[in-house]
Amino acid sequence: MLSSLPWWIYLVVAGIIFSGYMTVRTAAQEREIDQAFIEKEGEIYMERIRKERERRQQAKSL
């Protein structure tokens, strides 16, 4: 049965499998990049909050 299929069918199937693999791999990489960006932005936000607290503490003590 398998030997009766044309050779290009195997190439098409291999291409579909490879395309699916690359899609999953790229999605995982994008998730990692997005997560790193979110963490960086969150750290910047937390630093702003810390500075604002320090500024308010200094304003209270004066």
Buried (B, 14 or more C-beta within 10 A) or exposed (E): EEEEEEEEEEEEEEEEEEEEEEEEEEEEEEEEEEEEEEEEEEEEEEEEEEEEEEEEEEEEEE
